[in-house]
Amino acid sequence: MVAVTRKFPREPHGEDMASLESIISVRGINKVYPGQVHALKDVDLDFPAGALTTLLGPSGCGKTTLLKIIAGLLAPTTGDVLVKGKKVTAPGPERAFVFQDFALMPWATVLRNVGFGLELRGLAEAKRNEIARRYIKQVGLSGFEDKYPHELSGGMRQRVGLARALAVDADVLLLDEPFSAVDEQNRRKFQEDLLRLREIERKTFIFVTHSIEEAVYLSDRIVLLSRRPGQVSQIIAPQIDRSGTPDEIRRDRAYLDTVEEIWQGLRQFVD
Amino acid sequence: MTLFGYRLPMMSSLIVWCLIWEIVGRLELVLLFPPFSGVLAALVDLVQTQKFWDATWTTISTFCIGMVLAIVCGVALGVLMGRVKAAENLLGMWVNVFASAPLSALVPVLMILFGMGAKTIVVSVFLFAIWIIALDTQAGVKHITPSLIDMARSFGAGRRDIYAKIILWAALPEILAGIRLGFIRGVKGVVIGQLLVSIIGYGELFEIYSRSFLMEDFWALTIVLFAFALLVAELVGMLEKRIEYYAGVRQ
């Protein structure tokens, strides 16, 4: 899907991450939903710039809630979200969101859907279409510009969602279980594409998933959340050599060990 | 339909009914039923009179004004009830009551309020049509995928953008279905309103014909009215086919 194959040097891994400048920080986040549902408890996290951080945990642990709080779509009960050191309480141009159910406008073409973020920013139609076409090409959907979402497969729809988030050129991409509504084959392809995309887009990714394999395959850092009320239970930085083919990575010793380690960590939260 | 191996054209059964009508009319059994040929002759005469075209113009103009008002207010009311919980609690019950109430009973009251003229007809079209439009709009607005609104917000949409670019579009199939039902109710409104006011439009003609036992003219006018109602329903039906296509492709 990505035209450029040139390799950038990999990000430093592991403990070095902490020393990197964090682009997003959350401080003392608590979220209590009406009816005394305590979704998140005292969450403190830093998200290093340029890294892919995954929020992983059992269903209902508040990982999507945390992502939406970072996005500014939900207000925390207490606590702050800092973007580049500044407190934010609403969505902003430095963050773009990719939705689990794609959230495409069924009445609009692929081109308009991808350019929608730019449309809302008041860009002229010619300009935003030009940018949208570029990102449609980058996610491998050239030729589908004038199709409507219902004419696309699930995987293709999520590519539209991804292109829309890339088109606004935000520093941080927030992905809420982006592959969960996509079939398994497409999901694998998508994961590989995402890895390659990372190398040319130089963005910070915050990724929510409930798939351990997916988290280990993609992430520089994995934040394990405990069962409700969600708390940070462990932070793991997989040391995986991603220079090989996808199959080699999936058979890599470090990959398999990390999957096992996380499973042992999460096991206690499963009934 | 086929008969003895021949394919009959659509609506050919009408010919049979017209023949029966003609025979019953010729037998002069009931004063109410003149022969069908007489009705057709009256219809030809009718469409040549200035009075008929004045009445038609009154009917169409009051219908259109009433419908435009009903659509604008109904959609606004529906969106309000769909988005604001307090508005739903406050107004929902009344809208439901009015949507199912026999509104014909209110027309005499309207006559007192708005006089014996076109204004009353406009108001009765409005009252017949608005409630179902509001209810369907509300249903459409309430069933919008929340992530679509989150999506717009996350890309920086303000309140106006969310309404103009997301909510109205996402609820469009339901809004249009409501408008279709509103049209059909509006036709009832314009006819019942005119019949009860009975000094303008078709109502006046009906009053004259039935009082003077001009049965040919009476039936001719009835046919015109039925044709009008059928035409509106057909037009809206054509529109609906396109809406259904659109509604079917929503995620």
Chai-1 contact restraints between the chains, C-beta under 6 A:
chainA,res_idxA,chainB,res_idxB,connection_type,confidence,min_distance_angstrom,max_distance_angstrom,comment,restraint_id
A,A71,B,S154,contact,1.0,0.0,6.0,A-B,restraint_1
A,L73,B,D150,contact,1.0,0.0,6.0,A-B,restraint_2
A,L73,B,S154,contact,1.0,0.0,6.0,A-B,restraint_3
A,P91,B,R153,contact,1.0,0.0,6.0,A-B,restraint_4
A,P91,B,S154,contact,1.0,0.0,6.0,A-B,restraint_5
A,F97,B,S154,contact,1.0,0.0,6.0,A-B,restraint_6
A,F99,B,S147,contact,1.0,0.0,6.0,A-B,restraint_7
A,D101,B,S147,contact,1.0,0.0,6.0,A-B,restraint_8
A,A103,B,S147,contact,1.0,0.0,6.0,A-B,restraint_9
A,A103,B,L148,contact,1.0,0.0,6.0,A-B,restraint_10
A,A103,B,M151,contact,1.0,0.0,6.0,A-B,restraint_11
A,P106,B,R250,contact,1.0,0.0,6.0,A-B,restraint_12
A,P106,B,Q251,contact,1.0,0.0,6.0,A-B,restraint_13
A,W107,B,W169,contact,1.0,0.0,6.0,A-B,restraint_14
A,G117,B,F155,contact,1.0,0.0,6.0,A-B,restraint_15
A,L120,B,F155,contact,1.0,0.0,6.0,A-B,restraint_16
A,L120,B,G156,contact,1.0,0.0,6.0,A-B,restraint_17
A,L120,B,A157,contact,1.0,0.0,6.0,A-B,restraint_18
A,L120,B,D161,contact,1.0,0.0,6.0,A-B,restraint_19
A,H150,B,V249,contact,1.0,0.0,6.0,A-B,restraint_20
